[in-house]
């Protein structure tokens, strides 16, 4: 926009701040905030003075207009008001904050609300003027604590929640008063105020403040949480619960789903298993989450306050009290982890009580009973060693499968999710029931509408992961595969409903192994077609006939990885027919990290099963994989680096000396990762240590001259890795390097011995012999009692472990 036009708009806007019409004032505030975001405050010197004049004018329209604009600027770009502006002696916030605090006492609710919300935006930034005015701010909060306007009370709670999260020291002198207040507004008749107050409890524990400060309030807090866990009359779930399962889903009913790219190594994140009870955050869910946290912090101490209330609610079987019963079942699920020890003696009867609720006439009691039972999965599965426990397990399994075929969509969703949780825990225990499980899941597959179909795919995939090769029997495949293949043929390549099906096939391919061979050809070919058409759509959507969506590429790459893992070397016959190698190289060069992450996972899988097909472009694959390890960019794309690092190691084992051109550049990237491991994820460190070892094994003459620079950090990382074939490869590398350059490890001998002692058992006889030779070599080098002295300085546990290597 030409500067003259901008100037004209700015000059016309300022008089509108005090317009009589509230809508004009509000729109003016929005435009002012946008202009400030574009141009900063310095680009509009008249603005600040106009806002100050309006605030000081005592004219309600001008004051409200100025506060509206300021609250929007504070929300969008608070940092601009807390910066030095040339030509002004003070930062703008220094001028405005005292005025905001004064306006807390305005007789007009809108002004009180806007001034409080503006100050709250600065809690994170904490400008000097707010720091110095903290007592005044806190006095203002206590003054507004019982404000007649609910939106003001909500902002008071929000302020206390933010302060406890980021500046708890300010609240410490007033903590008892704050807790008393939050406890009181946790029962506020306005649900939004009560919800904001309820956020305080989890914020308190997130800030790692002493739990003991809350202990005396528990007898009052727990009943409040329980009462807030009862469905509100206007909860959207009550309407959804009446919905007929045979009605097709509308597009807006289907939540977006996100595929997470394949990852090689120990995952650091945790699955959120409570996705199934989350739609819209509300007071009920927040209260259940707070109870969950309290149970994890205080454990069984909360049971005497909680269980009598729960039992009272459960024993009232009248129709009017069904919401109370439902909330009590939710409470049992919420405390399932934190209070497991205290519940343990009564768990069998609790579960016996819950099983009939799976068939309750109220759909929301059926659905919450599914979730709560799934929270006790570990206990339920552990009990299968004895007949009563096995009988209980079978009852729950059949109960959940009945609910999987419920006519109510909400119950279907809860039952499938609960069943998936039970599957993960039960694993091979499910084998005897496979036929009946598959019959129910495939029946649901024919019955469900689009949204819940995704959850069936997930349950089938989880089942395949859980029982593995047990699934590879003709009678099971006859039930499982025909409906899936029919669906596979119906869904077009550009339909997002394909994602969960691709994920499901990935799990099945891995579980069936070579048993998937008869289904593999069309699946492989379709993945290639999808990747090709998406790569074309990226550059020319018109000729591809579809819009580019990289998630199709990611899911297809991951399914190809699953095929490679399942089929093993027989995957080679599929790869030899197409242009997968060139497509894969293009994906490794993609600008999107999730595409690269899945591409390097597939590169490593291909290296394992058919490296011969990678050889013609090996140098290009190695160069692009090495570039992912650049430490300056590591933090943003750590999962890409992790998979690239793993793939280089897999390639090294297969192509041996052909890897030598990149060995030193890879090592120079891996060493800083190992030396500065804090803050990086565990998997990247493990893969870096293993890949370094594999490179040392195939090219010891290149790596060993540099070993003294990295031996300590490398050995420390090796000592943290669990026993497996990859660790064996790394130790072959260690032995090869020591053989080539024995003096290079001399200063790190203690670290090397600790790494060797980290093995529980070395299965490879060759490796065991090599390690014996290495240790005996050092024993001979350290003469005149030096070896004995070295050994006596080792920790006793390390010394004991080294005895098996004949030193």
Secondary structure, 3 states (H helix, E strand, C coil): CCHHHHHHHHHHHHHHCCCCCHHHHHHHHHHHHHHHHHHCCCCCHHHHHHHHHHHCCCCHHHHHHHHHHHHHHHHHHHHHHCCCCCCCCCCHHHHHHHHHHHHCCCCCHHHHHHHHHHHHCCCCCCCHHHHHCHHHHHHHHHHHCCCCCHHHHHHHHHHHHHHHHHCHHHHHCCHHHHHHHHHHHCCCCCHHHHHHHHHHHHHHHHCCCCCHHHHCCHHHHHHHHHHHCCCCCCCHHHHHCCCECCCCCCHHHCCCCCCCCCCCCCCCCCCCCCHHHCCCCCHHHHHHHHHHHHHHHHHHHHHHHHHHHHHHHHHCCCHHHHHHHHHHHHHHHHCCCCCHHHHHCCHHHHHHHHHHHCCCCCHHHHHHHHHHHHHCHHHHHHHHHCHHHHHHHHHHHHHHHHHHCCCEHHHHHHHHHHHHHHHHHHHHHHHHHHHHHHHHHHHHHHHCCHHHHHHHHHHHHHHHHHHHHHHCCHHHHHHHHHHHHHHHHHCCCCCCCHHHHHHHHHHHHHHHHHHHHHHHHHHHHHHHHHHHHHHHHHHCHHHHCCCCCHHHHHHHHHHHHHHHHHHHHHHHHHHCCCCHHHHHHHHHCCCCHHHHHHHHHHHHHHHHHHHHHCHHHHHHHHHHHHHCCCHHHCCCCHHHHHHHHHHHHHHHHHHHHHHHHHHHHHHHHHHHHHHCCCCCCHHHHHHHHHHHHHHHHHCHHHHHHHHHHCHHHHHHHHHCCCCCHHHHHHHHHHHHHHHHCHHHHHHHHHHHHHHHHCCCCCCCHHHHHHHHHHHHHHHHHCCCCHHHHHHHHCCHHHHHHHHHHCC
